[in-house]
């Protein structure tokens, strides 16, 4: 059995937020983030990482469904590619 190298993966969002994942040996390729504004003015943030762009894009449908039930006034959904970086 081959041993997979542990590495760090970093995503940079359009607003400059940087998320680093690791050390990991998983084959993650994309990071997704939902920033939801509540009716009260507060903010909720949900995020995750996936093994493909298609898998990340599929997170948008549940977000659309969740918006009215969770009381979101609005939300933004963004995907960024993960790149291997040093710690």
N, C-alpha and C positions, 0 to 999 in steps of 0.2 A: 504494500500500500504506500502510495506516495504521500509525503508530508507537504501540506500546503503552507506556504510562507505567510506569516502574519504581516499585515500592512495597515497603513492608515489611509483613509479615503476622505477627501475634502470637497465640499460643495460651496460655491460662492453665489449667493442670491443677488438679484438685481439691485436690492437696496443696500448691498454691501455686507449683509450678515454672512458670516462664515461658520459652517458646521463641519466639524471633523469627527469621523467615526473610526474607532479602532482602539487597540489593534484587532484586526479581524482577518480571517482567512476566507470569509464568504465572498461570493462574486457579485456584490452589489454594484450597480452601474448608475443609479439615479437617486436623488433625494427629492422629496416632495414636501410642501408646506402649505397649510391652510391657515390664514389669519382671518378670524371672524370677529366682526364688530357686533356686540350685543345691543339690544334696545336700550339697556341701561348705560351704554357708553363704554362698558368694559370690553376687554379683548380676550379672546380665546385663541390659542395656537395649537395646532395639531401637526405632526410631522412623522415622516417615516422614510425608509429607504427600500428600494426594490431592485430586482435583478434584470429589469428591462424598462425601456421607455414606455412600451405598451402597458406594462403592469402599472407604472406610475400614472399614466393617463386615465386608467380605469378608476382611480380614486376620485375623480371629479364627479361622477354620477352619484356616489353615496353622499358627497358633500352637498350637491344640489338637493338631494332628498332630506338631508339633515337640517338644512337652513331653516325651514319653517318650524320644525319640531323642536329645535334647540333655541329658538328665539333670536336667530341671527338677523340683524338689520341688513348686513352685507358681508361679503367675504371675498378674499382673493386667494387664488390657487396658483402655485408656481412650482415648476420642476427645474432642477439643475443637475447637470451631469456631475458625477463623482469622479475625481481624479486622484491617482495615487500620490501621496505626499509623504514627507518625513514627519515624524512626530513633531 
